[in-house]
Amino acid sequence: MSQTPLYKKLSKKGYSPAKVAEVGVYFPENSNIRNYIDDGIPALLVEPDPQSLEKIYNQYSDYENVEVYPVAVGDESGNLELVKAGASTYAKNLEVTPAIVNSGAAKNSSETIKVKCVLFNEIDPEDINLISIDIEGGEWYVIKHMLSRPDVISIETHGGLYTNPFMPEINSWLDQNGYKLWHRDGSDSIYIKNELFNLSYFDKIKSYLYGIYLQYKSLRKKVKRAIRRSLGLT
């Protein structure tokens, strides 16, 4: 299986975590931590969608290092209604998600499921070294209640016209807990503990330039959408 960008970049830095976790897996082949799982590193997978869970259980049925939590993570325990919109499954109580912003997905979609929801501190073993979080706009709720202080945190923060609505809270938490931005791609930002390793000059320049590029892409899409609306095409 090919290496994920996260795995490849950290391997080049000589870093290997002792325990990993992913909140919002989707399908096993899409997992951001699948290479670590194949390496035998203890892993927690959190995914509420029954369709995804079936594939996860089938893929990792013989893996003793994998623990699956068939739940959603939110800001309170109980039940949560999720909206399914293609590859995106998001909490109905969220006002801003990638699917809503970029694709115009409706919150009142007929394709919804009800799932069990927990606070992340109910399942956090307090010793996660690397965590990937992609739950379509609700990432802050994981961080807010996280007991572990991972070396590496990968978060879906942006994409297209979308910006995570909780970025002020996320950035404040990261600053208070000693993290710095290391890398960004088309949708995720990777943060590392300040002491994990020093950022090279190339790392800093690349991150800065990529930030400008993302702003340009977002502005371009906003202009295109505005033109289409003015012409009555949307």
N, C-alpha and C positions, 0 to 999 in steps of 0.2 A: 504494500500500500504506500502511496506517495506521502511525503512528509508535509504536514501543515506548515504554513508560514511561521506560526508561533513556535512550533517545535524546532524548525530549522534555525530560526534566529537565535533562540536560546541555546541550542547546541553549539552554535558558533561562538557563543560567549562562555562555553564550558559549564553551563548551568543545567542541572538536572534536579527536579523537585522530588521530595520523598512522598508526598501525597498530593493528589490533584482532585479538582472538582469542576463540574460543569452544570450550570443552571440554565436550562433551555437547550436541550440537545438536538431536537428535531429527529433526524434519522442518524444511525450510527456512522454512516459514511460521511456525514456532515459534521461530525463531532470535532471540536477544536482541540480535544485532548486525546484523540484516538491513538496517536503514536505512543503516548505515555502508557496507555492501557495495554497496548501490545508489548511494551517493554516490561510489563508486570508490575508497574507502580500502582499502589492502592488508589482507587478512584471512586468518587461519588458522582452519580449521574442523577440529575433531578429533571423530570419531564412529566407533565400531566396528561398529555394527549394520548388516548388509548391506541390510536393508529401508530404513533411513533413508539410507544412503549412495546407494542408487539414486536416490532423490528429490533428494538434494543434488547429485549429478553432473548430473542432468537439468536442475535449476534453474539451475546456475551453469556449465554447459558452455562458455558464451561469455564468461564473466567472466575477464578476464586478471588481475584483482586478487585472485582467490580461490585459496588453496592448501589442498587437502584432505588430511588425514592419516587414513587408514582404520585407526585403531588405538585401543586403550583406553589409559588412563593409570593407572598404579598405583605401588606402592612397590618394584617390581622388574621387570626386563625378562623377557620370555619369553612364555608363553601364559597366558591368563586365561579362566576359564569365567564366562559371564554368564547370569543368569536373566532371562527375559523375562516381565514381569507387566503386561500392558496397555501403557500408555504409559511404564511404567518398565522400564528395563533396568539391572540392577545386578550388581556383582561377587558371585559366590557366596561368596567368602571373607569378606564383610562380615557382621557380626552384627546391625548396626542400619542400616536403610535406611527411607526414607519408606514404601515399599510394605509392608515387614514390619510396621512400627509401626502405620500407619494402616489398612492393608487386610488384614493377616494373611497376606500372601503367604508361601508356603513356600519355603525355600532349596532343597529337593529337588524343585522343580517339574520336570516332564518337558520343559518348553520351555526348553532351554538352548542356548547357542552357545559355541564356543571361538574366541577371537580373539587376535590378536597384541597384546601389551602392552608399553609402553615407559615409561621414566622421562621426565618432562616436560622435563628438561634435554637430552634427546636431540633434541628438536624445537623447543625454545624459541630463537628467533633473537636473544634478549637485548634487543630494542628494542620490545616490546609496550607500548603506551600504555594500552590498555583490555582487560580480559579478563573474560569471563563463564564461570563454572564451575558446572556442574550435572550431577554424575555420581552422584547417588543415594547419598550417604553417603561417597564417596571423595574429596571435594574437597580434603582436607588433603594428599593425595599429590601433587596438582598444585602447591599452594603450597610444600610442603616442598622440592621439587626445581626450583622456578622460578628461572631466571637473570634474567629481566626484573624490573624494579620498576615496574609500571604505575602511572599516575596514578590509575586507577580499577579497582577489583576488585569484581565482583558475584559473590556466593557463595550457593548454596542452603544456608541455615542452619537452617530450621525449616519447620513446616507441620503443622496439626492437632495430633496428639499427639507428633509427631516433633521432636526437636532433634538437630542434627548431633553425632555422638558425639565428634568431634574439636575441639569448640569451645575447650577450654583450649589446645590446641596452636595453633589458628588465631589466637586472640586474642593469645597470646604472640608469635607471629610478626609480627602486625600492629603490636603495640606496639613491638617491637624495630626494625621497619623504617619507622616513622613514618607510620602510617595512623590515620584516625579514622572512626567510623561516621557516615554521612551520611543514609541512608534505609533503611527496611525496608518490605516489602510482605508479602503472604500467605505467601511462601516464601523470598524472597531478602533478603540484606543487602548494601547498597552501601557500600564503603569508599573513601575518597579519601586521597591524600597530604596530610599536614598543611598543606603550603604551597600546594596547588592553589587553594583559595578558602576564605574564612572562612564558617563556618556562621552563618546568621542566627538571631536569637532564635526565629523561627517554626520553623526547621529543628529546633532543639534541643527545643522544646516538642512539636512533632509527633512526633519520634522517641520521646520519653519516653512520651507518651500512647499511641502505637501499641504500644510495648512492653508497657504495662499491658493494653491490649486483647488482645494476643496471649496473654498469660498467662491472662486471663479465658477466652478461647476454648478454650485447652488444658485448663484446669481443668474447664470445662463438659463437654467431650467425655469427660474421664476419669470424671467422675461418671456420665454417661449410660452409658458402657461398663460401669462397675461395677454399675449398677442392672440392666442387661440380663443380665450374668453371674449376678447374684444370683437373677434370675428364670428362669435357665436358657434365655435366649433366644439365647445365643451359644455 
